[in-house]
């Protein structure tokens, strides 16, 4: 479950950065009242934590992944 949540947050963050790069539009900041708002900063922090979490996906073996999928 944590893997899926982290991946969803990373997808949101990646789309947001794509919009920033292409259109100079930070959709998170736009939706929540600026990049310095508490909600925007919280979302940015959650995306960063998700990125750190997903680093572990690179180092998992297929057996560890299969065991974690069977536990669900």
RAMOJO-V642744 format. One record per pair of residues at least 6 apart in sequence whose C-alpha atoms are under 8 Angstrom apart, sorted by the first residue. I is the first residue (numbers start at 1). J is the second residue. Records with the same first field share a line. If there is no record, write none. Layout:
BEGIN
I: J + J
END
This chain:
BEGIN
1: 72
3: 53 + 54
5: 50
6: 47 + 50 + 51 + 53 + 54
7: 50 + 54
9: 46 + 47 + 50
10: 47 + 50 + 51
13: 44 + 47
16: 26 + 27 + 28
17: 26
19: 25 + 26 + 27
20: 26 + 27
28: 34 + 35 + 40 + 43
29: 35 + 36 + 37 + 40
32: 39 + 40
33: 40
34: 40
35: 41
END
